[in-house]
């Protein structure tokens, strides 16, 4: 699961008011090379919740991102390289996503998060 995906997911358990960001429990991270597309990065940047993204990257062991970022950073090739690496090349292969409110664990197996709810959570 890429951090792009993580940044878009939240817990939809009945009664949960704050299901974002999901905490990450890491068992295995893999890197998969992807060609850098600066146009894509510039277009997706405003949609990324930066603090959650930077924290998720640190959880996966990547501490090269700044705490805060704004669109002026997109003029830097160094920033784009780091943003690209964290967003698209780091994959949570095995682990779990954890609801910040309830502590419910959603397993991630072979890079696929299982966000299905139990019957009593719908």
URLIN-V260240 format. One record per residue. SS is DSSP state (H for helix, E for strand, - for the rest). NEAR is the number of other ideal C-beta (glycine too) atoms within 12 Angstrom. Layout:
SS_NEAR, SS_NEAR
//
This chain:
-_37, E_33, H_43, H_30, H_26, H_40, H_31, H_23, -_31, -_27, -_29, -_22, -_27, -_17, -_16, -_20, -_14, -_16, -_27, -_25, -_29, -_40, E_29, E_39, E_24, E_27, E_19, E_21, E_28, E_21, E_20, -_16, -_12, -_19, -_12, -_20, -_15, H_19, H_13, H_20, H_32, H_22, H_13, H_27, H_27, -_13, -_15, -_34, -_24, H_27, H_18, H_28, H_37, H_29, H_26, H_41, H_38, H_23, H_29, -_35, -_19, -_27, -_17, -_21, -_32, -_21, -_15, -_14, -_28, -_15, H_18, H_12, H_24, H_25, H_15, -_19, H_14, H_15, H_26, H_26, H_21, H_27, H_38, H_35, H_29, H_39, H_38, H_31, H_25, E_38, E_33, E_40, E_23, E_22, E_31, E_26, E_38, E_30, -_30, -_24, -_20, -_23, -_17, -_29, E_23, E_34, E_22, E_32, E_17, -_16, -_23, E_20, E_31, -_19, -_27, -_15, -_19, -_14, H_8, H_10, H_18, -_11
//
